[in-house]
């Protein structure tokens, strides 16, 4: 069943400790790494499904899905429940990112065709796109470089490789609780560093 077409869920029983996506987003906005992990678990199947319907390449779909969750982490404070549910917001971000990737790939293909035909003069829009992408990548690299080794390794494994917390801990040979703490602190520092220049904000 498509998560976007699911019937409304009945109210949770009193005392049920399981938080909803709506419960988790305000905590994520405050930098709560544990809440972000729970939100990831709730939304990941839907986000990947939306992206996969746009992108044919599974590896590209995985990359874009991770980009969506980085954006959710960075922009959770901007979520407005009056404009729709968390799932609708996440699906919108996922579709936008996937379409952006398709356009980027098409632009790259068009540039290659022009180069093969002898027309090597890029348009103004292409120059802006390439410069912006380069600046974003450089900013992310610089901000990752500001983290400690363990923070950088944990964040990279979780959000670019796709490991869960336990897999990160096993890969690094570190205590699970330590990895969670370092990842939380690293994500807060990374969000503050990247957010300072407003690169990658929703268009």
N, C-alpha and C positions, 0 to 999 in steps of 0.2 A: 504494500500500500504506500502510495506517495505521502510522505509526512506532511506535505502542504495541504493535502485533502483529508487529513484525519478528522474524525468526528471529535467535538470538544470532549476533553476528559472530565470525568466527574470530580467534584471537590475531594481533596485528599482527606482521609480520616484524621480526626483530632489525634495528635500525638505522633503522626507519621513524620519521621525525621528527614525523609527524602526531599531535598529542595527542588523547586522547579527552576527552569531557565530564568524566569522573571525574578525569582529570589536571588539567583546567583549573580546576575549582571551588576547590581549595585555593589556587591562585594568585590567583584572583579575590578570595577572602577576605582576601588580604594586600594588596589594592588594585591588582593588576596589570591595568592598562587594556588592554594588548595581549591578555592572556588572556581578558578579558571580551569583546573584539571577536571573538575566535575562538569563544568559547562562544555568543555571539549568532548567529554564522553557522551553527553546528551545530544550535541549538535553534529558531531563528526559524520555520522552516516548520511544525514540530510545534506550537509554542505558538500560532501564528496559526490553525492547523487546529482545535485544540481550542476556542479562543475563537469561531471562526467557526461552529462547530456549535451554539453556544449563542446567539450574537447574530446577528440577521439583517442588521443594518446594517453594511456593510463598514467605514465610517469609524469606527464605534464599536468594531468588532473591532480595528482598527489601534491605536486609543487604548489599549484594554485590554491589548493585546499589549505595548505600550511600558511600561505600568504594571507588567506582570509582570516585565519585564527590569530595571526600576528596583528592584523587590523582590528579584530574584535578586542584583543587585549589592550591595544593602544587607544581605542576610541570608545570604550565601554561607557565612559562618563557622558558621552554625547547621546546615548540611546534615549529615545523619547517614547515611553510606553503609550502615549496618547496617539501615536502615529501607527501603531501596530504591535504585534507580538514580537518576542525575541526571535522566534523561528522565522518569521517573515523578514525581519531585519537581516538575519544571517543569510537567508536565501537570496535577498537582494544584493548583499555584498558579494556572495559567491557568484551570482550570475554576472554582476558587473566585472569582477576580476576575470572570469572566464572569457567574457566578450573582449576585454582588453587584451588578453593573451592572444586570442584569434586575430585581432586587428594588428597586434605587434608582429605576429608571424607572417601575416599577409603583407605587411609593409616590408618586412625583410625579404620575402619572396619577390616582391615588386622591384626592390632595389637590385637584387641579383639579376633579374631579367633585364633591367635597364643597363646594368654594367655589361652584361653579355652582348647587348645591342649597341654598346658604345656610348650610351648616355649616362655619364657619371656625375651629373650635377643634381644633388639632392634638393628637395623642396624645402621651403622654410619650415613647414610642419615636421618634416622628418628630422631636420637639424635640432629643433626644439625637443622632440621626443628623445633623440639620442643623448643630448646633453643632460636632460632631466633624469633619464635612466642612469647615466654615469654618475651624476651627483648623488642620487639615492643610494646606489651601490657603495660609493665611497663613504657616505655618511654612516651606513650600516657597518662597514668594515672598521671605520674609526671608532664607532661606539662599542663594537664588540672588543676592540683592542683596549678599551678602558676597564674591562672586567677582569677579575682574577682568572687564573688558568682554569680552576674548577668551575667557576661560573660560566666562563666562555664555552668550555667543553660540554657542560650540562645543557646549556641553552641550545647550542648547535645540534647536539644529538637529539634533543626533544623536538625542536621546531624546524629543523632542516633535514634530519634523517627520519624522524617520526617515531623515535623510541618513547616508550612510556617511562614513568619514574623508576620502576624496578629495573627495567632494561638498562637505563642510564647508569644506575648504581652498580649493576653487575659489570657493565662495560668498563666503568672507571675504577672498579674495585673499591668503591666507597660505601659508607653507611647510607642506607636509604633516607633516614631522617636528615642527615647532613646534606645529601644531594637536594632534597626538597627545599631546605633552607637556603642553600646557595643559589638554587635556581630561582626561587622567589626574589631574593635580593638582586640577582643578576637581571631579572626581567624588569624590576622596578627601575634599576639604573639605566637599562637599555631604553625603556619607554621614555624616561625623563630626557635622556640624551637625544634620541631621535625626535621626540616631540618638540624639542626646543627650536627646531627649524621648520616644523610643520611639513616635512616631506612625506609623501605618500598618503596625505589626508584624503578622505573620500571626495571624489569629484562630483 
